[in-house]
Amino acid sequence: MSRALSSAGGCDEPRRVRIRAITFDYGGTLDGEASHWLDRFVALYAEAGVEVPFERLKTAFYRADDEAYANAGVRAMGLEELMDFHVGVQLRVLERRDAALHALLRDRFVERSRAALSASRRLLEELAGRYRLGVISNFYGNVERILRDAGFAPLLAVVSDSHLLGASKPDRRIFDRTVAGLGVAAQETLHVGDSYERDVVAGRAAGLRTAWLAGSVGNARAGGAEDLRLASLSELTTLLDVT
């Protein structure tokens, strides 16, 4: 079954497009709505009572990011192993040898990600009977493993991991390859993500319809390129009309 999407992109007359497939970003979308990983770690360090200047934490976070991309072993890691690795690099860069803090940061991040993934899986189960579904993620080569562990495998026709494809959002090649794998036209595909530039602007440039998961705070920011603006993923089921 396909659905009609009324665009809110600033046109005088809303565009109505038949949607046959939906793709989702992973980080900050399926694993935590409109929540960048760096922001989550800022909150987690604060909860742990550890004061780290934002720029130092940002440097440590992106060093961990770089090392995860560079380490071939990460491709085989599940969520808990990945976050153990990521937190370990952060703490090394921050020059903190603290096993208890390491475990706390890892476990809380994983616990909250799994809760968000569980909620997202229920949503995708509702959508799977009506749309072809996929994931487009800038990730370390193991996003399919993480999604499989979380029970998403039966729901997804395509999982596009930037590290395996050699193309990262906003490069349109990752969108083109995903759409080809789904077997639908770009204009019949809705891409959902929390990054305005990498998901909305880039998705639209590749010919897809887009939904910006802006969150409750992000809704106050300027947009305009998105077809739909979401405070939460659950709004998809009410904003996509039956035709």
N, C-alpha and C positions, 0 to 999 in steps of 0.2 A: 504494500500500500504506500502511496506517496502522499505528501502533505503540501499545502500551499503556504508560502511564507510571505507575509506582508512586510516589505522593507520599511524601516524607520530611518533611512539614510539621508533625509533632507530633501527628497523630491516632492514636488507639488502633489503628484499622484503616487500612492504607494505601489511598488512593484510587487506583483504576485508571481512567485516562482514555485514550481513543483519540486519538492525536496525528496530525494530517494535515498540519500546517504548522509550520515553525520560522522564527522571526525572530531576527536577530542585531543587537546594537549594533555600531557600527563602532569608534570610538576606545577603546582599552583592551580590545577584544574581538577583532575580526577582525585588527586591525593590530598587536597586541601583547597577549598574554594577561595580564589583570588588571594592566595597566600604564598608569596615568594619564599624560597628556602632560607635566604639570608635573613629575612624578617623573622622567620620562625626561630632561627638560632639566636637572634638578638633577644627575643622574648624568653627563650629557654635559659640563656646565661643569666638573665635578670631574675628569673624564677629561682635559679640555683643560688642566688645571692652573690654572683661573681660579676664584678664590675670590669668591663672591658671597653675601652674607647671604641666607638663605632668604626673608625677607619682601620684600627688594628684588627678588629674582628672581620671586617670586610676583606682585608688582605689575607687573613688566615682562611677565610671561607673560599675565596677564589683560588688560593694555592691548592686547597683540597680538591676543588673542581678540576684544576689543571692536572693534578696527579691522578685523579680518577680516570680522566680521558687517556692519560699516557700509560696507565698500567693495564696490560692485556688481561690480567687475572680478574679485573673488575667485571669483565663481560660475563663471567659465570656466577657472579654474586647475586644472592637474594637481597631483599631490603635490609634485613638486620646486618648482614655482613657488609653491605655497602655503607651503611651509616656508621658502623664500627670503624671502617677504613676512613671515612670522611671526617668523623670527629677526631680520630687519632691524628690525622694530619693537622687539623685546626689546632689542637692542643700542643702539638710539637712546634708549630710556628709561633704560638703564643707563649712558648716556653713554660708550660704548665704540666708537670708530671703528677697527675691526680687521677688515680684509677676510679675512685668513686664518682668524680665529676664526669669522667669519660662515660661510665655506665649510665649515669643519670641522663646526660644529654642524648645518648644513643637511644635509650629505652623510651624516653618520653617522645622523641621524634618519631620513632617507629610506631609506638602505640597510637599516636594521633593520626599518622598517615594511614594506618590500617583501619582505623575507625572511619576516616573519610573515604577510603577505597571501598569499604563495605557499603556505605551509603551510595556511592557512585555506581557500584555494581548493581544495586537494586534498581536504580534509575535506568541503567543500560538494559537490564532484563526487561523492563517495561517497553523500551524503545526497539528492542531487537526484532520483535515480530513485525515491525512496520518499516524499518530502515536497515540498510547495510551500514555497519558500524566499523570505525577504525580509529587508530591513535597515531598522531603525528607529534613526535617529541624530540627535542634537542636533549640527547641523553648519552650515556656512557657505553652503550652496547648491550645493556642488560635490562632494558625496560620491558621487553617481552617476557623475560624470566619473572620479573616482579609482578607483572599483570597475570601471568599464568598462576603464580603462587596465590594470588588474590582471587582467583576464580573467574577471571575475565575471558579466558581462552575461547570458550564456546560461543561467546558473544561477538567476537571481533573477526572481521574478514581480513583486515590488514593491520599490521603494526609497523610503523616506519620509525626507526631509530636512527637519528642523524649520524651517529658514529659508525654504524654499519653501512649506511647508504653513501657516506662521504659528502653529504649536503645537509646544511643546517638552516632552519628558519632564520632569517627571512628569504633564503634562496628558494626560488619557486620550484626548483627541481624536486624538492622533497614533497611538495604538494602535488606536482604533476605525477610522480611515481605512485603516490598513494591513490589518487583518483583513478589512474590506470588499473591499479590492483583491485579497486572496488568495482570496476566495470560500469561506471556511470559517467555522465558529463560533469565537468567542473561546476557549471551553473546549477546542477541538481544536487550539489553537495554543500552542506552547512558545516563550517569549521568552528569549533567552540574553544576558546582559550582565554587566559587571563592577561596576556601581554598584548597591549594595543598595537605596538609596532610589529612584533613577530607573528602574531596570530591574526589580528584584524587587518591591518594595512597590507601585510604580506599575503594573507589569504585572499583578500579582494583582488590584489594585483595578479594573482594566479587564476582568477576567474571564479573563485568559490564565493558562496554566500557566507557571511560571518556572524557569529554571536560573541560579543565581548562579555566575559565573566568579570565584570568590573567590581563586584562586591558592593556592600552597602555604602562604604566610604567612596569608592570609585565612581559611583553613580553621580556624584556631584561634579566630576571632572568633565571637561569637554571631550567629545568624541566626534562622531559624524560619519565615519566610514563604515561602521557596523550596521548590519541589518537588524540585529536584535541586541539589546543590552540587558544583561542578567545580573540580578543581585545574588542569585543562587542557581545551581544547575537544575534544581527541581522545577524552576519556572519553564523549562523547555516543554514540559508536557502540557502546559496551558497556553503557551504562546504560539505553538505550531497548530494551525487550524486544520480540521478535517475538510477535505474537498469532496 
